[in-house]
Amino acid sequence: MSTGLNIRAVQSTPPAPVRQELAPERQVARTELPETQVVLSAADSQRIEPGLDDRTRNIRAGLNAVIDNQQSESVKKVDRDAATQELVFRTVSAETGRVVSQFPDEAVLRQRAYSQQQQNAELNEKLNARVGSEAESQPIIRQTGRIV
């Protein structure tokens, strides 16, 4: 009784070698370019900047060193502004404790707080006019913007 699975040795012949002919030499374009026309990767482009003299390169390197130093000596903080209840992102100098940068800016926060106060005052006036003299004795909306 046969299962139909017969294993036989198969003879294979290696493929015949293909003959490759070499292409004749051609004239090629020159690849050396002047420094002002060289294309560099992004990492290399910071090292070589055509058109800048040594003094400008030294100034730029000094400024980059100062910026790197400030970034390493700073602390990132996230606080909530008391007047607007918005998140404030600050970078504070670790040495001096002074704010190096802030988002949103202090002027923007003051403007938003003033705008919220004006809106609250208008809303209080409208509500007081509707409710009558009883509402005048107690403000309905406090400065925080929450309904009491």
Disulfide bonds with the S-S distance in Angstrom:
none
